[in-house]
Amino acid sequence: MNILLFGKGGQVGWELQRSLSVLGTVTALDHDSTDHCGDFANPAGVADTVRALRPDVIVNAAAHTAVDKAESEPDFARTLNATTPGAIAQEAARLGAWLVHYSTDYVFDGSGSRPWVETDTPAPLSVYGRTKLEGERLIAEAGAKHLILRTSWVYAARGGNFAKTMLRLAQERERLTVIDDQWGAPTGADLLADVTAHAIRHLLRHPEDAGLYHCVAAGETSWNEYAKYVLACAQIANPAIEIKAKEVAPVPTSAFPTPAVRPHNSRLNTGKLQATFGLGLPHWQAGVARMLAEIL
Ligand SMILES: NC(=O)c1ccc[n+]([C@@H]2O[C@H](COP(=O)([O-])OP(=O)(O)OC[C@H]3O[C@@H](n4cnc5c(N)ncnc54)[C@H](OP(=O)(O)O)[C@@H]3O)[C@@H](O)[C@H]2O)c1
């Protein structure tokens, strides 16, 4: 089986290079790849790549993920998150190839406290959310066999993330202030990559299960509780680390105004994914503890 992976250097893309390798031959591209165009600013070039390589499965981990920056460059965000994924989907439909794509809790407005299900009506609050939603729709409309996994609060051992930022700040400051009114589930890029590989194997035998799924680690937390957990884990993983912060004070979102509005309720219900693919999802704390043990 030939697999074409876009966005190979991102959090999820990096882990996909590992998890997809047992399924077939993986051609992995990034925006600056030279053999084939992997630059999502160039939808026609990316479509040419799909036509030239004729993959059986395309996995797209590339995206414009700078949520605040997207507010000031909506056209660019739209090209990366919607136009190019749509162009890939058109080529996938012509080839009869599968397309796997990732989307986000930011397609929802964050109201209420119930975990969102796939049939809930999206109402994005930001350019990032709107462009990701448009990407989902263009893929579905293109008629390609597809799997879209909506996820949230992604972290990985590689690259920067919230947990690493908290660790750094806690070694510099006596007091941290962290938002306590946004709720979701931190989800490891490694978990997403493993679920993706399992789901592809399943879909090759059960194409009728194609479609949209929510995929996050089990449990829920706020950014404030997440930060406290990170600091507690860090002390266990490496007792030599000197944590100066004595307090992680809870503050409302309004204490940190940002260009992009974020949803308060990012909880995603994963019942459909678990039932369809026969998978269990580990608790978010297990993955975060593992990532910290790996980096410390
Ligand atoms: N991160 C989150 O918290 C989160 C939450 C919900 C959903 N998601 C979704 O999950 C997926 C994977 O996200 P991630 O966390 O792995 O993001 P990430 O680490 O920011 O990776 C994004 C990838 O896209 C690439 N990229 C940026 N501009 C590009 C361009 N012009 N052409 C081609 N590639 C380009 C990046 O390459 P460079 O690094 O070289 O620029 C990187 O490899 C995305 O669809 C994202 O929307 C993420």
The ligand as a Gaussian input file, in Angstrom:
#p B3LYP/6-31G(d) Opt

LIG

0 1
 N       -2.361000      21.513000      17.959000
 C       -3.579000      21.413000      18.466000
 O       -3.807000      21.695000      19.654000
 C       -4.712000      20.912000      17.622000
 C       -6.010000      20.871000      18.171000
 C       -7.064000      20.409000      17.390000
 C       -6.825000      19.992000      16.085000
 N       -5.565000      20.057000      15.572000
 C       -5.375000      19.646000      14.175000
 O       -4.501000      18.522000      14.143000
 C       -3.729000      18.547000      12.948000
 C       -2.261000      18.403000      13.285000
 O       -1.891000      19.504000      14.108000
 P       -0.483000      19.581000      14.855000
 O       -0.756000      19.824000      16.277000
 O        0.382000      18.439000      14.455000
 O        0.049000      20.930000      14.201000
 P        1.522000      21.467000      14.000000
 O        2.466000      20.777000      14.931000
 O        1.411000      22.942000      13.982000
 O        1.866000      20.932000      12.536000
 C        1.302000      21.523000      11.409000
 C        2.107000      21.070000      10.212000
 O        1.654000      21.837000       9.095000
 C        2.794000      22.290000       8.412000
 N        2.600000      23.482000       7.618000
 C        2.524000      24.776000       8.000000
 N        2.415000      25.564000       6.926000
 C        2.442000      24.741000       5.837000
 C        2.383000      24.930000       4.438000
 N        2.309000      26.140000       3.893000
 N        2.422000      23.846000       3.641000
 C        2.542000      22.595000       4.146000
 N        2.617000      22.343000       5.457000
 C        2.559000      23.409000       6.295000
 C        3.825000      22.544000       9.489000
 O        5.104000      22.606000       8.929000
 P        6.238000      23.535000       9.582000
 O        6.321000      23.120000      11.022000
 O        7.447000      23.209000       8.799000
 O        5.740000      24.933000       9.406000
 C        3.609000      21.298000      10.343000
 O        4.315000      20.203000       9.799000
 C       -4.113000      19.841000      12.222000
 O       -5.086000      19.558000      11.263000
 C       -4.724000      20.698000      13.315000
 O       -5.646000      21.627000      12.804000
 C       -4.509000      20.491000      16.308000

